[in-house]
Amino acid sequence: MWEDLQSRVDEQVTVVGTAQNAAAGAIVSLDGRPVYVSELEQWPPELVGRKVEVSGVLAFYPAPPAEGRTIHKLSDSYVLEDASWSAAG
């Protein structure tokens, strides 16, 4: 699924992955890589670590250029906007 994301930017998509909370907000982990869920700071406790199905418009945000020496480099990110979700079987 992760490899298909770039070709689906700006489209309505549905992904199935693991609900996780990250420092920058709620994510769906796909193949160990994050897809952020827009406007969701964290998952409800009962969904964390569980498989979820999330639908929304897929957006891509390239990382800003690194300035100077940095310890943690920001990376490109995918975000599901106008998202809806549910627990997956």
C-alpha positions as a LaTeX table, in Angstrom:
\begin{tabular}{lrrr}
\hline
Residue & $x$ (\AA) & $y$ (\AA) & $z$ (\AA) \\
\hline
Met1 & 0.00 & 0.00 & 0.00 \\
Trp2 & 2.75 & 2.50 & 0.94 \\
Glu3 & 4.25 & 2.32 & $-2.56$ \\
Asp4 & 0.89 & 3.30 & $-4.10$ \\
Leu5 & 0.41 & 6.51 & $-2.11$ \\
Gln6 & 2.33 & 8.91 & $-4.37$ \\
Ser7 & 0.11 & 8.04 & $-7.34$ \\
Arg8 & $-3.05$ & 8.64 & $-5.25$ \\
Val9 & $-2.34$ & 12.17 & $-3.95$ \\
Asp10 & $-5.40$ & 14.47 & $-4.14$ \\
Glu11 & $-7.71$ & 11.45 & $-4.45$ \\
Gln12 & $-10.24$ & 9.98 & $-2.03$ \\
Val13 & $-8.58$ & 6.86 & $-0.60$ \\
Thr14 & $-9.15$ & 4.26 & 2.09 \\
Val15 & $-6.22$ & 2.78 & 3.98 \\
Val16 & $-6.11$ & 0.00 & 6.55 \\
Gly17 & $-3.35$ & 0.05 & 9.13 \\
Thr18 & $-2.58$ & 0.30 & 12.82 \\
Ala19 & $-3.80$ & 3.30 & 14.83 \\
Gln20 & $-0.91$ & 4.96 & 16.67 \\
Asn21 & $-0.37$ & 8.28 & 18.42 \\
Ala22 & 2.68 & 10.32 & 17.40 \\
Ala23 & 4.10 & 13.60 & 18.63 \\
Ala24 & 2.57 & 15.42 & 15.64 \\
Gly25 & $-0.85$ & 13.73 & 15.92 \\
Ala26 & $-2.74$ & 10.55 & 15.16 \\
Ile27 & $-1.33$ & 8.28 & 12.47 \\
Val28 & $-2.21$ & 5.12 & 10.62 \\
Ser29 & 0.90 & 2.97 & 10.42 \\
Leu30 & 1.30 & 1.37 & 6.98 \\
Asp31 & 4.26 & $-0.95$ & 6.59 \\
Gly32 & 5.77 & 0.80 & 9.63 \\
Arg33 & 5.42 & 4.25 & 8.01 \\
Pro34 & 3.03 & 6.98 & 9.16 \\
Val35 & 0.06 & 8.48 & 7.36 \\
Tyr36 & $-1.28$ & 11.33 & 9.49 \\
Val37 & $-4.99$ & 11.84 & 10.11 \\
Ser38 & $-5.76$ & 15.53 & 9.76 \\
Glu39 & $-7.48$ & 17.25 & 12.67 \\
Leu40 & $-7.07$ & 14.24 & 14.97 \\
Glu41 & $-4.62$ & 14.89 & 17.80 \\
Gln42 & $-4.85$ & 11.35 & 19.16 \\
Trp43 & $-6.83$ & 8.19 & 18.74 \\
Pro44 & $-9.46$ & 7.21 & 21.27 \\
Pro45 & $-7.75$ & 4.86 & 23.75 \\
Glu46 & $-9.78$ & 1.85 & 22.62 \\
Leu47 & $-8.38$ & 2.14 & 19.06 \\
Val48 & $-4.67$ & 2.62 & 19.83 \\
Gly49 & $-2.71$ & $-0.37$ & 18.56 \\
Arg50 & $-5.73$ & $-1.78$ & 16.73 \\
Lys51 & $-6.33$ & $-2.12$ & 13.03 \\
Val52 & $-8.36$ & 0.79 & 11.63 \\
Glu53 & $-9.83$ & 1.73 & 8.27 \\
Val54 & $-9.46$ & 5.42 & 7.44 \\
Ser55 & $-10.91$ & 7.22 & 4.42 \\
Gly56 & $-10.07$ & 10.73 & 3.28 \\
Val57 & $-8.43$ & 12.87 & 0.64 \\
Leu58 & $-4.73$ & 12.04 & 0.48 \\
Ala59 & $-2.36$ & 15.02 & 0.65 \\
Phe60 & 1.43 & 15.08 & 0.41 \\
Tyr61 & 3.59 & 17.61 & 2.24 \\
Pro62 & 7.29 & 17.67 & 1.34 \\
Ala63 & 9.73 & 18.27 & 4.15 \\
Pro64 & 11.11 & 21.78 & 4.43 \\
Pro65 & 14.79 & 22.11 & 3.57 \\
Ala66 & 17.11 & 21.49 & 6.51 \\
Glu67 & 18.95 & 24.58 & 7.64 \\
Gly68 & 22.30 & 24.15 & 9.29 \\
Arg69 & 23.05 & 21.15 & 11.44 \\
Thr70 & 20.02 & 19.33 & 12.75 \\
Ile71 & 19.68 & 16.29 & 14.94 \\
His72 & 16.18 & 15.36 & 13.81 \\
Lys73 & 15.42 & 15.99 & 10.17 \\
Leu74 & 11.80 & 16.50 & 9.16 \\
Ser75 & 10.60 & 14.12 & 6.51 \\
Asp76 & 8.00 & 14.15 & 3.77 \\
Ser77 & 4.56 & 13.25 & 5.05 \\
Tyr78 & 1.24 & 11.95 & 3.82 \\
Val79 & $-1.96$ & 13.20 & 5.44 \\
Leu80 & $-5.56$ & 12.05 & 5.13 \\
Glu81 & $-7.74$ & 15.17 & 5.15 \\
Asp82 & $-11.49$ & 15.29 & 5.82 \\
Ala83 & $-11.03$ & 11.81 & 7.23 \\
Ser84 & $-13.46$ & 9.34 & 8.71 \\
Trp85 & $-12.46$ & 6.09 & 10.41 \\
Ser86 & $-13.64$ & 2.93 & 12.06 \\
Ala87 & $-12.16$ & $-0.16$ & 13.65 \\
Ala88 & $-11.28$ & $-2.75$ & 11.00 \\
Gly89 & $-12.08$ & $-6.43$ & 11.35 \\
\hline
\end{tabular}
